[in-house]
Amino acid sequence: MRHGKPVIKGTRVPVDIILGSLAGGMGVKEIAEEYGTQKEDVLAAIEYAAKIVAKEEIKVYA
């Protein structure tokens, strides 16, 4: 954690930056190279986000 935000272990790279890069069209390998992390770190960020979202309750209003 850094400033209350989750980061890639052993780095200062926030998980939200990784996810934003994915959403922007970058590939896993490209992100790892860009931020000096490993492919496994990027995949761990995705897994972390999936677990957070799985706990969320989303209300749909018709």
Helices and strands as residue ranges (DSSP letters): H 15-23, H 28-35, H 39-55
